[in-house]
């Protein structure tokens, strides 16, 4: 077993809810052949690129940069895929986190249209990596977005028609009340849209495959090597307890686990916790939940998301908190929204329950930033990370290699800092999110 972090570190989200070096006891972890441990960093080493964070962002950047011929080191405080990359809902969604009409309103047609095409490239990039490197991560097409009332369904249908008209996007099927109920056996939903270009997958298997691809391309990975300090300069330094990396470029791919390593990023990216449960295998009852192998997300602000696993469990995500600690009983936290959607599962046993920390921004769009000319950071995926984070690694590699357009387009989003600074931003966020949660309950 790994060792608990010292008490002085327990207010660090890297250690608040987890044992160092051990993956959470999730269904993902239980159904994955784990990678052999990578060494910890010891001593001083030199590379072209130092990447901090061995999740989708960091490993994708490592893969793409290594293929371009750069020497790359990846540092992680825990293990490969330990954070949100190995714990999330597994949904590879189309588009950006915000709808295109909203992006056009905020950024103008030119940049918003570029972001649509970048988002499509993000989905294609994930699929191409899985295909090229033969990653067995249970990828399957289809994500439905379902609404609770006629107004929400009408808006979903209008948005699908808008995408078809503006971008000739033909991947969306409009779901009537009848079609919705035939697909998902919950009386709560009244219709929605089904996107068969989107997909769902086993996130931990995908991130392990990404790590293996990066290693084969020449990258070096160092685990249990928390970066304690960055020293910018002509030669940048990333300093750990037992060593340091000297490099021309540093890439931050830490998302919700950044802490205070880089205050400029921490001001714009807020960590929040989200939770998932996995039922016992439903066997012949699985079709009483979903009749197709698709994933679902609904229109609540604090979204419910779910799908059936390959072994016919219901994987259901829901509930959030904004503290450094997960709730004492994750099962009860998620069971409440699950039974609101599927009361017919009240007798079902829950076999796994786990939580993880993600990063959000005020705009619900990722923060692409340059801390200095040669220190780049991307985080704040706001629950849209599988495609966007993997693609961010690709855009980072292109930017370092001189092709700036994609990175600059994403960096054009004016991400605002959270009000209140480090001390007060979390209480203010709790107030704001509580209001939205109340709106969900009231149906307004």
C-alpha atoms as one frame of an Amber mdcrd trajectory, in Angstrom:
protein
   0.000   0.000   0.000   1.096   3.564  -0.626   1.785   5.985   2.181  -0.554
   8.713   3.294   0.833  12.159   2.669   2.137  14.071   5.695  -0.450  16.136
   7.563   1.031  19.382   6.251   0.017  18.292   2.735  -3.542  17.231   3.442
  -5.038  20.501   2.288  -3.465  19.843  -1.097  -5.997  18.291  -3.477  -3.267
  15.967  -4.697  -3.455  14.176  -1.360  -6.719  15.209   0.340  -8.767  12.241
  -0.872  -6.238   9.724  -2.150  -3.340   7.552  -1.118  -0.169   8.476  -2.962
   0.678   6.059  -5.734  -2.624   4.137  -5.509  -5.489   4.505  -7.963  -8.989
   5.040  -6.499 -11.115   1.932  -6.097 -13.216   2.603  -9.176 -14.804   0.263
 -11.704 -12.303   1.682 -14.204  -9.353   0.647 -12.059 -10.840  -2.790 -11.409
 -11.254  -3.492 -15.134  -7.866  -2.293 -16.381  -4.469  -3.942 -16.579  -2.353
  -1.346 -14.792   0.925  -0.151 -16.228   4.141  -1.004 -14.432   5.240   1.899
 -12.261   7.518   4.477 -13.831  10.530   5.710 -11.830  10.547   8.852  -9.722
  12.750  11.745 -10.779  16.121  11.785  -9.059  18.860  14.294  -9.742  19.103
  16.944 -12.420  18.152  16.114 -16.024  17.885  18.122 -19.235  15.150  17.851
 -21.881  13.757  20.054 -24.614  10.292  19.939 -23.013   9.163  19.324 -19.432
   5.465  18.457 -19.068   3.781  18.528 -15.675   0.788  16.205 -15.395   0.437
  12.715 -16.911  -3.191  12.996 -17.975  -4.727  13.537 -21.394  -3.170  16.973
 -21.920   0.335  16.065 -20.847   0.512  12.638 -22.471  -0.975  13.864 -25.753
   1.545  16.710 -25.804   4.315  14.218 -25.014   3.208  11.906 -27.823   2.951
  14.635 -30.439   6.162  16.424 -29.401   8.151  13.184 -29.270   6.970  12.331
 -32.780   8.306  15.730 -33.885  11.736  14.835 -32.519  11.802  16.744 -29.225
  13.161  15.171 -26.045  10.297  15.122 -23.545   9.933  14.427 -19.832   6.548
  14.041 -18.124   6.301  14.502 -14.356   3.330  13.411 -12.253   2.797  13.673
  -8.507   0.998  10.311  -8.468   0.619   7.852 -11.358  -0.248   8.072 -15.055
  -3.940   8.954 -15.436  -4.384   9.293 -11.683  -6.499  12.465 -11.873  -9.607
  13.321 -13.866  -8.274  11.541 -16.964  -8.733   8.156 -15.285 -11.933   8.854
 -13.346 -14.358  10.735 -15.617 -17.657   9.801 -17.241 -16.018   8.627 -20.449
 -17.984  10.886 -22.823 -16.260  12.143 -25.981 -18.603  14.953 -26.943 -18.939
  16.951 -30.146 -18.354  20.703 -30.213 -16.959  22.965 -27.530 -18.215  23.125
 -23.956 -20.366  26.158 -24.868 -22.844  26.086 -27.724 -21.790  27.627 -31.015
 -24.411  30.364 -31.009 -23.147  31.487 -27.612 -19.532  31.429 -28.833 -20.511
  33.521 -31.850 -22.172  36.022 -29.538 -19.078  36.242 -27.326 -16.257  35.951
 -29.858 -17.654  36.758 -33.289 -18.304  34.439 -36.212 -14.726  33.948 -37.388
 -13.234  32.699 -34.108 -16.351  30.730 -33.172 -16.363  28.958 -36.530 -12.682
  28.108 -36.090 -13.528  26.636 -32.683 -16.211  24.428 -34.233 -13.674  22.971
 -36.640 -11.098  22.580 -33.853 -13.688  20.705 -31.783 -14.358  18.336 -34.667
 -10.628  17.782 -34.983 -10.530  17.002 -31.249 -13.007  14.125 -31.624 -11.199
  12.866 -34.709  -7.824  13.116 -32.942  -8.992  10.856 -30.102 -10.465   8.337
 -32.536  -7.308   8.406 -34.658  -5.034   7.817 -31.641  -7.199   4.883 -30.535
  -7.153   3.411 -34.036  -3.452   4.033 -34.757  -2.183   2.633 -31.458  -4.863
  -0.075 -31.167  -5.988   1.073 -27.718  -8.609  -1.276 -26.271 -10.768   1.249
 -24.425 -14.307   0.079 -25.272 -15.014   3.050 -27.550 -18.558   3.061 -28.878
 -20.526   5.729 -30.817 -23.400   7.760 -29.454 -24.206  10.408 -26.840 -27.759
  11.580 -26.178 -28.586  14.908 -24.542 -31.999  14.683 -22.888 -34.300  17.379
 -21.541 -36.905  17.448 -18.794 -39.641  19.558 -20.386 -40.956  20.733 -23.728
 -39.037  24.023 -23.590 -35.684  22.269 -23.117 -36.441  19.741 -25.842 -37.493
  22.477 -28.246 -34.225  24.316 -27.595 -32.204  21.123 -28.173 -33.997  20.486
 -31.466 -33.496  24.087 -32.577 -29.803  23.879 -31.790 -29.440  20.652 -33.775
 -31.127  22.308 -36.754 -28.858  25.337 -36.322 -25.727  23.146 -36.493 -27.026
  21.354 -39.554 -27.782  24.637 -41.328 -24.617  26.527 -40.367 -22.036  23.719
 -40.462 -23.794  21.040 -42.505 -23.496  18.840 -39.413 -25.576  15.742 -40.007
 -24.710  13.696 -36.939 -27.695  14.685 -34.805 -31.000  12.826 -34.581 -33.982
  14.641 -33.048 -35.624  12.558 -30.331 -39.344  13.011 -29.765 -40.925  12.117
 -26.435 -41.753   8.664 -27.809 -38.273   8.092 -29.289 -36.629   9.299 -26.077
 -38.655   6.894 -23.947 -37.870   4.046 -26.321 -34.160   4.782 -25.895 -33.971
   5.632 -22.194 -36.537   4.174 -19.808 -36.927   7.140 -17.470 -40.183   9.046
 -17.084 -38.189  12.188 -16.250 -37.058  12.869 -19.824 -39.346  14.197 -22.540
 -37.062  14.282 -25.597 -33.645  15.359 -26.799 -31.002  14.764 -29.432 -28.727
  11.833 -30.239 -25.244  12.447 -31.667 -23.756   9.332 -33.244 -20.510  11.140
 -34.169 -19.827  11.545 -30.455 -18.665   8.507 -28.490 -18.042   7.041 -25.073
 -15.090   5.016 -23.813 -13.200   3.580 -20.847 -11.151   6.616 -19.774  -8.455
   4.858 -17.747  -7.759   2.338 -20.515  -7.496   5.254 -22.963  -5.041   7.223
 -20.842  -2.892   4.125 -20.296  -2.834   3.557 -24.052  -1.879   7.192 -24.571
   1.010   6.780 -22.126   2.259   3.655 -23.905   2.099   5.479 -27.248   4.102
   8.402 -25.815   6.753   6.038 -24.417   7.090   4.261 -27.760   7.530   7.659
 -29.414  10.441   8.400 -27.070   8.971  10.308 -24.108  10.181   9.685 -20.541
   7.645   9.507 -17.691   8.459  10.071 -14.025   5.784   9.182 -11.450   5.438
  10.193  -7.781   7.449  13.285  -8.655   5.417  16.283  -7.512   6.678  19.588
  -8.880   7.124  21.923  -5.942   8.412  24.986  -7.739   8.833  26.451 -11.219
  11.828  28.673 -11.941  11.393  30.573 -15.235  14.476  31.755 -17.077  16.570
  31.302 -20.168  16.545  27.701 -19.030  13.313  26.838 -17.235  13.424  24.597
 -14.185  10.800  22.313 -12.641  11.930  21.340  -9.152  10.760  18.242  -7.254
  11.742  16.932  -3.818  14.467  14.704  -5.250  15.481  16.401  -8.480  14.888
  18.947 -11.192  14.248  19.117 -14.931  15.953  21.821 -16.966  14.208  22.531
 -20.261  13.578  25.112 -22.933   9.783  24.743 -22.594   7.481  23.818 -19.728
   3.910  22.626 -20.290   1.384  22.671 -17.454  -1.314  20.012 -17.805  -2.472
  19.878 -14.188  -6.138  20.934 -14.484  -7.935  20.665 -11.113  -4.811  19.435
  -9.324  -2.653  22.494 -10.069  -2.889  23.916  -6.554  -0.832  27.084  -6.231
   2.011  25.943  -8.487   1.179  28.741 -10.942  -0.985  31.551  -9.447  -1.895
  33.091 -12.831  -3.584  29.851 -13.830  -5.010  29.140 -10.365  -6.845  32.484
 -10.477  -8.773  31.371 -13.571  -9.282  27.637 -12.945 -11.336  26.393 -10.012
 -11.155  22.770  -8.790 -14.473  21.071  -8.056 -15.236  17.451  -7.188 -17.622
  15.152  -9.049 -18.719  11.604  -8.280 -19.662   8.354 -10.030 -21.160   5.069
  -8.900 -21.262   1.687 -10.642 -24.098  -0.721  -9.935 -23.813  -4.464  -9.790
 -24.237  -6.071 -13.245 -27.844  -5.533 -14.336 -27.800  -8.600 -16.623 -31.278
  -8.907 -18.189 -32.410  -5.625 -16.557 -29.916  -3.513 -18.515 -32.368  -3.041
 -21.401 -34.851  -1.604 -18.918 -32.475   1.343 -18.543 -30.969   1.949 -21.987
 -31.905   0.073 -25.128 -28.786   1.100 -27.081 -25.090   1.228 -26.216 -24.951
   5.006 -25.890 -24.070   7.515 -23.198 -26.487  10.127 -21.849 -26.106  13.587
 -20.356 -29.070  15.718 -19.336 -29.785  19.438 -19.280 -29.368  20.079 -15.555
 -26.719  22.638 -14.653 -25.311  20.070 -12.212 -25.523  17.463 -14.929 -26.486
  13.809 -14.586 -24.555  11.553 -16.953 -24.703   7.798 -17.377 -24.171   4.783
 -19.598 -23.982   1.008 -19.416 -20.584  -0.599 -19.011 -19.338  -3.476 -21.104
 -20.371  -5.842 -18.287 -23.862  -4.276 -18.074 -23.438  -2.111 -15.001 -24.993
   1.331 -14.879 -22.236   3.925 -14.503 -23.987   7.006 -13.152 -22.362  10.358
 -12.412 -23.945  13.174 -10.460 -23.452  15.515  -7.551 -20.639  17.974  -6.903
 -18.891  19.571  -3.984 -16.367  22.370  -3.715 -14.288  21.489  -0.657 -10.927
  19.797  -0.317 -12.632  16.628   0.903 -14.980  14.215  -0.812 -18.223  13.415
   1.069 -17.959  10.597   3.579 -20.537   8.572   1.680 -20.128   9.006  -2.074
 -22.692   6.284  -2.749 -25.517   8.164  -1.046 -24.462  11.404  -2.746 -24.906
   9.898  -6.222 -27.663   7.427  -5.403 -30.131  10.266  -4.803 -30.008  11.698
  -8.362 -29.745   8.191  -9.841 -32.977   7.078  -8.179 -34.708  10.281  -9.264
 -33.977   9.259 -12.849 -34.327   5.478 -12.411 -36.542   4.694  -9.396 -36.864
   1.133 -10.725 -33.280   0.504  -9.523 -34.016   1.031  -5.826 -33.178  -2.608
  -5.069 -29.876  -2.639  -6.956 -26.557  -3.006  -5.134 -23.815  -0.434  -5.707
 -20.422  -2.088  -6.194 -18.170   0.938  -6.761 -18.223   4.618  -5.807 -15.478
   7.125  -6.486 -14.792  10.809  -6.868 -12.360  13.005  -8.726 -11.372  16.611
  -9.133 -11.823  18.552 -12.337 -11.089  22.145 -13.305 -13.720  24.671 -14.355
 -13.568  28.284 -15.521 -16.129  31.045 -15.182 -16.861  30.848 -18.917 -17.002
  27.006 -18.915 -14.378  27.047 -21.659 -10.769  25.860 -21.304  -8.043  28.297
 -20.389  -5.205  28.268 -22.928  -2.475  30.548 -21.624   1.169  31.494 -21.906
   2.732  32.165 -18.522   5.897  33.212 -20.311   6.862  32.798 -23.954   8.050
  29.277 -23.191   5.757  28.168 -20.351   2.357  27.096 -21.693  -0.688  25.951
 -19.760  -4.059  24.464 -20.710  -6.696  23.485 -18.151 -10.255  24.223 -17.021
 -12.011  21.788 -19.364 -15.211  22.081 -17.317 -16.324  18.488 -17.841 -15.493
  18.344 -21.565 -11.993  17.004 -21.227 -11.557  13.759 -23.164 -11.591  15.403
 -26.560 -10.547  18.918 -25.610  -7.652  17.920 -23.359  -6.271  15.360 -25.791
  -6.551  17.924 -28.565  -4.931  20.559 -26.339  -1.810  18.390 -26.218  -1.751
  18.348 -30.009  -2.249  22.145 -30.221   0.521  22.695 -27.650   2.905  20.589
 -29.700   2.031  22.522 -32.841   2.508  25.863 -31.055   5.931  24.867 -29.722
   6.841  23.701 -33.214   5.887  27.073 -34.716   2.257  26.511 -35.813   0.427
  28.906 -33.499  -3.019  29.271 -35.095  -4.949  26.592 -33.220  -3.491  27.452
 -29.823  -4.020  31.169 -30.426  -7.642  30.650 -31.457  -8.384  28.810 -28.217
  -6.365  31.377 -26.258  -8.580  34.138 -27.669 -11.351  33.165 -25.239 -11.331
  35.911 -22.575 -11.243  33.726 -19.448 -11.939  35.849 -16.381 -10.408  35.306
 -12.978 -12.695  34.105 -10.227 -13.639  36.934  -7.858 -12.323  36.902  -4.344
  -8.792  35.676  -4.915  -7.426  32.441  -3.501  -9.124  32.881  -0.134 -12.672
  33.756  -1.177 -13.185  32.383  -4.679 -14.346  28.973  -3.422 -17.101  30.311
  -1.092 -18.345  32.577  -3.888 -18.406  29.645  -6.287 -20.385  27.586  -3.771
 -23.005  30.345  -3.573 -23.272  30.568  -7.347 -23.430  26.801  -7.890 -25.975
  26.401  -5.083 -28.228  28.852  -6.908 -27.999  26.827 -10.109 -28.618  23.612
  -8.184 -31.743  25.199  -6.698 -32.895  26.150 -10.193 -32.444  22.511 -11.228
 -34.637  21.361  -8.358 -37.313  23.948  -9.118 -37.197  23.241 -12.846 -36.614
  26.883 -13.852
